[in-house]
């Protein structure tokens, strides 16, 4: 079946082209997960090749190389593959695994690996000191096109030239909510735990939680058991991806799902291609209910039949959290809704997938919390001004019942799991308000900030504000008592 662009994709491609006309050399194109980035940049590769340009398309996983190759084939564009087992060709268009090409670039004396246009999938990885950076710098005279759903880095630095990155222009496509409203993405129903896993002893390394310590915190039978229970409650039998910390963790998760009567399998980076493809097909046909993955299908991999994401890996990475929550949002067949069962607390830290985000090249990510509230009856998220729930029809005009299943004390929740309740911005604000009221030390504020995904400076400022307020109150009390 031939490819074609949707109107919003064609508009984005046009804006990218205009950016080059206006003098940009390296354009970063942002499109939400499931919005069709591969279709867009493969189309641009086809158009560039039609003008006689040499084009390189870079990806960092085997699945992504295969998806890009398939898209180019549907545009009837001949191309070669640069990967460990691929036979070299002389085609002017090449799809390369970044790790493989980076090892060959230093030996490129004949200019075989020099191109006129370099396209980088998942471009938030493209930094000067990375594998991608070595390839981009080898093609220093080429135009550069980066595509990403989450153009941000763990270290907070920007992807733009001002921050030491490569890109000098930013083109932003439609928002997640816009694509949901237009029927191009499935509507997510996010369920978040009443209490979070205990990450008190888990330190960060490279901007995210240290893996072994995180695995010890997340790989617990009680937490996995709750995940199985809530999968059975909310979407039993639906194709689901469980995001885990390690391969061992994946194995334990699969064992509990199998013990509960569900078909489940582990997907790792070393799973053979044929077996990997069969797992993905089985997930789509219903022969497989749950696919547990450790950092394999978090980014880019196109499995549109997935209906649920089971989050069992806590992450401090805004980008990784959004990528994982976006996995089940691709539309397929008659799917219009999807489920995010967040036993890791990632949606609480980083916000639900449809929450508005303002991206920039300088590394700043501005979030604007969605003005939503839970339906009194079914707890799905609805606009604050809604008079009736669009899902169950329940009236929203009366007083909200007090018992929504939330804990009475939300200050720094710590537990192995708990009954999932619908995540709302109100719950985030309620947690922060109660946790700050209970906070006494700087470490308390740091714990709150880490839970909510705030920068370290937030805790310092809030703690200093508390000290200033207490000092002012003490001074006023002493003045009232005549001591001043």
KADADA-V847889 format. One line per field, one symbol per residue. psi: psi as a letter, one per 30 degrees, with the letter a starting at -180 (. if undefined). burial: b if it has 9 or more other ideal C-beta (glycine too) atoms within 8 Angstrom, else e. Layout:
psi: ???
burial: ???
//
This chain:
psi: klllkleeeeeeeeeeeeeeeffkejkjkkklkffheeeefeeeeeeeefggkkkkkklgleeeeeeeeeeeefghjkllkjlegkkklgkfkkkkkeeeeeffefgiffgegklfkkkjkhfffjlegleeeeeeffhffllkjkkkfiilleffllflefggafkgkkkkalleeeeeeggflkkkjkkklellljgegjlkkgflkkeeeeeeefikeeeeeeeeefeeeehkfkkkkjkleleeeeeeeeeeeefggkkllkklfgkkeeeeeeeeeeeefffkekjkkjhegekekjiffkfkkjjgjkkfjeeeeeeeffegfklkbgkfllkjjiffgeeeefllffkkkjllfgfkjkkjkkillkkeefglklkegkfkkfefgkkgfakkkejggllejgjikklfalkklkkleeeeeeeeeeeeefkeleeeeeeeeeefgllefeeeeeeeeeeeeeeeeeeeeeeeggf.
burial: eebebeebbbebbebbbebbeeebebbbbbbbbbbbbbbbbbbbbbebbeeebbbbbbbbbebbbebbbebbebbebebbbbbeeeeeeeebbbbbbbebbbebbeebeeeebbbebbbbbbbbbbbeebbbbbbbebbeebbbbbbbbbbbbbeebbbbbebebbbbbbbebbbbbbbbeeebbbebbbbbbbbbbbbeebebeebbbbbebbbebbbbeebbbbbbebbeebbeebbbbbbbbbeebbbbbbebbbeeebbbbbbbeebeeeebeebbebbbeeebbbbbbbebbbebbebbbbbbbbbbbbbbbbbbbbbbbbbbbbbeeebeebbbbbbbbbbbbbebbbbebebbbebebebeebebbbbbeebbbbeeebeebeeeebebeeeeeeebebeeebebbebebeebbbbbbebbebbbebbbebbeeeebbbbbbbbbbbeeebbbebbeebeeeeeeeebeebbeeeee
//
